[in-house]
Amino acid sequence: MRIAAAAVLVACLVGCGHEETTEQRCRRTIDHVKAIVVASEAKGAGRGKRMLGGAAEIASMSMCTRDGLSAEQADCITGTRDLDQLLAVGSCPAIRAKKPRWLVLPPKKLLRSEPEAGEQPEPGQ
């Protein structure tokens, strides 16, 4: 029993009271977006080219830290696994409630529902 209580105390000392700052949250989220774009380019998708790089990344970080990014918004964005999910993140309730200005998403009508020529459909589609 004492060991369990000590473990809870140590866990609380390490995790309790440590909240991610807006700057940390923005950096983590923008790094995630950048990683997805780079991965999509490596697959030859081409649709993510220059979506976020160089000056755009700096401007995005500046705007994100100035405007703020909620934990819920960050979770929606960082929960995406590929470019299609990232481009569809606008359907997430936290993003629908207040879309971050730095996050550029295509209009819903442009989101593809069919694979492009040469791509294999994902299982279940």
Backbone as numpy.savetxt, mean C-alpha at the origin, in Angstrom:
# Nx Ny Nz CAx CAy CAz Cx Cy Cz
2.71 -19.55 36.02 1.88 -18.35 36.02 2.75 -17.10 36.02
3.82 -17.13 36.82 4.70 -15.96 36.87 5.38 -15.73 35.54
5.72 -16.83 34.85 6.38 -16.70 33.56 5.44 -16.06 32.55
4.18 -16.46 32.55 3.20 -15.88 31.63 3.01 -14.40 31.91
2.93 -14.03 33.18 2.77 -12.62 33.54 3.99 -11.82 33.12
5.18 -12.40 33.29 6.41 -11.71 32.89 6.45 -11.54 31.37
6.00 -12.56 30.64 5.99 -12.48 29.18 5.04 -11.38 28.70
3.88 -11.27 29.33 2.92 -10.22 28.97 3.51 -8.85 29.27
4.18 -8.71 30.40 4.79 -7.45 30.78 5.88 -7.05 29.78
6.73 -8.00 29.40 7.79 -7.71 28.44 7.19 -7.34 27.09
6.18 -8.07 26.65 5.53 -7.78 25.36 4.93 -6.38 25.38
4.32 -6.01 26.49 3.71 -4.68 26.59 4.78 -3.59 26.60
5.89 -3.83 27.30 6.96 -2.84 27.34 7.56 -2.63 25.95
7.63 -3.70 25.15 8.18 -3.60 23.82 7.18 -2.96 22.86
5.91 -3.39 22.91 4.92 -2.94 21.93 3.98 -1.84 22.38
3.65 -1.79 23.65 2.68 -0.81 24.14 3.28 0.59 24.08
2.48 1.53 23.67 2.91 2.92 23.67 3.78 3.29 22.49
4.13 2.31 21.65 4.92 2.63 20.46 3.99 2.69 19.26
3.65 3.89 18.90 2.81 4.08 17.71 3.68 4.53 16.57
3.33 4.04 15.41 4.04 4.42 14.21 3.74 5.90 13.92
4.77 6.67 13.62 4.56 8.07 13.27 3.99 8.16 11.85
3.44 9.30 11.52 2.92 9.50 10.17 4.03 9.32 9.15
5.20 9.84 9.44 6.32 9.71 8.51 6.70 8.24 8.31
6.75 7.48 9.39 7.07 6.05 9.28 5.99 5.31 8.48
4.74 5.64 8.75 3.62 5.00 8.04 3.66 5.33 6.55
3.93 6.60 6.23 4.04 7.01 4.83 5.19 6.30 4.15
6.34 6.25 4.78 7.52 5.60 4.19 7.22 4.13 3.94
6.65 3.44 4.91 6.32 2.01 4.76 5.34 1.80 3.61
4.34 2.65 3.51 3.31 2.51 2.48 3.86 2.83 1.10
4.60 3.91 0.98 5.17 4.29 -0.32 6.20 3.25 -0.77
6.99 2.72 0.16 7.93 1.65 -0.19 7.19 0.42 -0.72
6.04 0.12 -0.13 5.23 -1.02 -0.58 4.71 -0.78 -2.00
4.20 0.41 -2.25 3.71 0.75 -3.59 4.85 0.64 -4.60
6.00 1.16 -4.24 7.16 1.12 -5.14 7.56 -0.33 -5.42
7.55 -1.19 -4.41 7.91 -2.60 -4.59 6.95 -3.31 -5.54
5.66 -3.00 -5.43 4.67 -3.61 -6.32 4.89 -3.15 -7.75
5.16 -1.87 -7.93 5.38 -1.33 -9.27 6.64 -1.96 -9.89
7.70 -2.05 -9.12 8.94 -2.65 -9.61 8.71 -4.11 -9.98
7.97 -4.85 -9.14 7.68 -6.25 -9.42 6.85 -6.40 -10.69
5.91 -5.49 -10.91 5.07 -5.58 -12.12 5.90 -5.28 -13.36
6.87 -4.38 -13.24 7.75 -4.09 -14.37 8.63 -5.30 -14.68
9.07 -6.00 -13.65 9.91 -7.17 -13.84 9.15 -8.28 -14.57
7.83 -8.33 -14.36 6.99 -9.31 -15.04 6.65 -8.87 -16.46
7.04 -7.66 -16.81 6.78 -7.15 -18.15 5.39 -6.59 -18.32
4.70 -6.32 -17.23 3.33 -5.80 -17.34 3.31 -4.44 -18.02
4.31 -3.62 -17.75 4.39 -2.32 -18.41 3.41 -1.29 -17.90
2.34 -1.72 -17.25 1.31 -0.78 -16.81 1.77 0.07 -15.63
2.80 -0.37 -14.92 3.25 0.38 -13.76 4.43 1.27 -14.02
4.89 1.30 -15.25 6.09 2.07 -15.56 5.96 3.52 -15.11
6.99 3.95 -14.41 7.11 5.34 -13.94 5.95 5.80 -13.07
5.22 4.84 -12.52 4.09 5.21 -11.65 4.60 5.92 -10.40
5.74 5.43 -9.89 6.29 6.04 -8.69 7.80 5.91 -8.75
8.49 7.00 -8.94 9.94 6.94 -8.98 10.52 8.34 -8.96
11.72 8.46 -8.44 12.44 9.72 -8.44 11.68 10.85 -7.78
11.46 11.91 -8.56 10.80 13.11 -8.04 9.37 12.80 -7.58
8.70 11.87 -8.26 7.32 11.53 -7.86 7.31 10.91 -6.47
8.32 10.09 -6.17 8.39 9.47 -4.84 8.62 10.52 -3.76
9.49 11.46 -4.02 9.77 12.53 -3.06 8.51 13.38 -2.83
7.83 13.73 -3.93 6.60 14.52 -3.82 5.53 13.74 -3.07
5.41 12.45 -3.33 4.42 11.62 -2.66 4.69 11.58 -1.16
5.95 11.40 -0.79 6.32 11.34 0.62 6.02 12.67 1.30
6.34 13.76 0.64 6.09 15.08 1.21 4.59 15.31 1.41
3.81 14.98 0.39 2.36 15.17 0.47 1.74 14.25 1.52
2.22 13.02 1.58 1.70 12.05 2.55 1.94 12.51 3.98
3.17 12.93 4.28 3.46 13.36 5.64 2.73 14.65 6.00
2.52 15.53 5.01 1.80 16.79 5.27 0.31 16.53 5.49
-0.29 15.71 4.62 -1.74 15.47 4.70 -2.10 14.41 5.74
-1.17 13.52 6.03 -1.44 12.44 6.96 -1.93 11.20 6.25
-1.76 10.07 6.90 -2.19 8.78 6.38 -2.62 7.96 7.57
-3.87 7.57 7.61 -4.36 6.80 8.75 -3.82 5.38 8.70
-3.82 4.72 9.82 -3.39 3.31 9.87 -4.29 2.47 8.97
-5.57 2.79 8.92 -6.50 2.02 8.09 -6.20 2.21 6.62
-5.89 3.45 6.20 -5.52 3.70 4.81 -4.24 2.95 4.46
-3.26 3.02 5.34 -1.99 2.33 5.11 -2.21 0.82 5.01
-3.06 0.28 5.88 -3.34 -1.16 5.85 -4.00 -1.57 4.54
-4.89 -0.74 4.01 -5.52 -1.04 2.72 -4.47 -1.12 1.62
-3.57 -0.17 1.61 -2.56 -0.09 0.55 -1.52 -1.20 0.71
-1.02 -1.38 1.92 0.03 -2.38 2.12 -0.52 -3.81 2.11
-1.81 -3.95 2.14 -2.42 -5.28 2.05 -2.52 -5.79 0.62
-2.17 -4.95 -0.35 -2.22 -5.36 -1.75 -1.00 -6.22 -2.08
-1.19 -7.20 -2.97 -0.10 -8.11 -3.32 0.42 -7.94 -4.74
-0.34 -7.27 -5.59 0.11 -7.08 -6.97 -0.48 -5.79 -7.52
-0.11 -5.47 -8.74 -0.52 -4.20 -9.34 -2.03 -4.10 -9.51
-2.67 -5.19 -9.90 -4.13 -5.16 -10.06 -4.82 -4.83 -8.74
-4.36 -5.44 -7.65 -4.95 -5.14 -6.34 -4.65 -3.70 -5.93
-3.45 -3.25 -6.21 -3.10 -1.86 -5.88 -3.98 -0.88 -6.63
-4.19 -1.14 -7.92 -5.02 -0.23 -8.73 -6.48 -0.27 -8.31
-6.91 -1.36 -7.66 -8.29 -1.48 -7.21 -8.47 -1.10 -5.74
-7.43 -0.56 -5.11 -7.48 -0.25 -3.68 -8.52 0.83 -3.35
-8.99 1.53 -4.36 -10.01 2.56 -4.14 -11.31 2.01 -3.59
-11.51 0.71 -3.69 -12.73 0.11 -3.15 -12.64 -0.15 -1.65
-11.47 0.02 -1.07 -11.30 -0.16 0.37 -12.04 0.97 1.11
-12.81 0.64 2.15 -13.59 1.68 2.85 -12.76 2.87 3.34
-11.57 2.64 3.85 -10.76 3.76 4.36 -10.28 4.66 3.22
-10.04 4.08 2.05 -9.62 4.87 0.90 -10.82 5.58 0.29
-11.96 4.89 0.26 -13.18 5.53 -0.25 -13.57 6.72 0.61
-13.40 6.59 1.92 -13.76 7.68 2.84 -12.87 8.91 2.62
-11.58 8.68 2.40 -10.66 9.80 2.15 -9.44 9.26 1.41
-9.43 9.46 0.10 -8.31 8.97 -0.70 -7.11 9.90 -0.50
-5.95 9.32 -0.19 -4.76 10.15 -0.07 -4.48 10.85 -1.41
-4.17 12.14 -1.34 -3.96 12.91 -2.57 -2.79 12.40 -3.39
-1.78 11.82 -2.74 -0.60 11.34 -3.45 -0.86 10.03 -4.19
-1.93 9.35 -3.84 -2.23 8.05 -4.44 -3.07 8.26 -5.70
-2.48 8.01 -6.84 -3.16 8.21 -8.12 -3.73 6.86 -8.58
-5.04 6.81 -8.70 -5.71 5.59 -9.13 -6.47 5.85 -10.41
-6.57 4.84 -11.27 -7.33 5.03 -12.51 -8.82 5.05 -12.22
-9.61 5.66 -13.11 -11.07 5.59 -12.94 -11.50 4.12 -12.95
-12.55 3.81 -12.21 -13.01 2.42 -12.10 -13.25 1.78 -13.46
-13.74 2.56 -14.41 -14.07 1.98 -15.71 -12.82 1.51 -16.46
-11.64 2.00 -16.06 -10.42 1.59 -16.72 -9.76 0.38 -16.06
-10.25 -0.01 -14.90 -9.70 -1.20 -14.25 -10.06 -2.41 -15.08
-9.08 -3.18 -15.39 -9.34 -4.32 -16.27 -9.94 -5.48 -15.51
-10.79 -6.20 -16.19 -11.37 -7.39 -15.58 -10.96 -8.63 -16.36
-10.35 -8.42 -17.52 -9.91 -9.52 -18.37 -8.39 -9.46 -18.48
-7.73 -10.62 -18.61 -6.28 -10.60 -18.78 -5.89 -9.96 -20.12
-4.74 -9.31 -20.15 -4.25 -8.73 -21.39 -3.74 -9.85 -22.29
-3.55 -9.55 -23.56 -3.07 -10.55 -24.52 -1.78 -11.17 -24.02
-1.72 -12.49 -24.06 -0.52 -13.21 -23.63 -0.48 -13.54 -22.16
-1.38 -12.98 -21.35 -1.41 -13.28 -19.91 -2.36 -14.44 -19.66
-2.03 -15.20 -18.67 -2.89 -16.29 -18.27 -3.86 -15.79 -17.20
-5.13 -16.16 -17.27 -6.05 -15.73 -16.20 -5.65 -16.41 -14.89
-5.92 -15.69 -13.79 -5.64 -16.27 -12.48 -6.65 -17.36 -12.19
-6.26 -18.35 -11.38 -7.19 -19.43 -11.04 -8.48 -18.86 -10.46
-9.58 -19.42 -10.88 -10.88 -18.98 -10.37 -11.50 -17.87 -11.18
-10.83 -17.43 -12.23 -11.39 -16.34 -13.06 -11.88 -16.89 -14.37
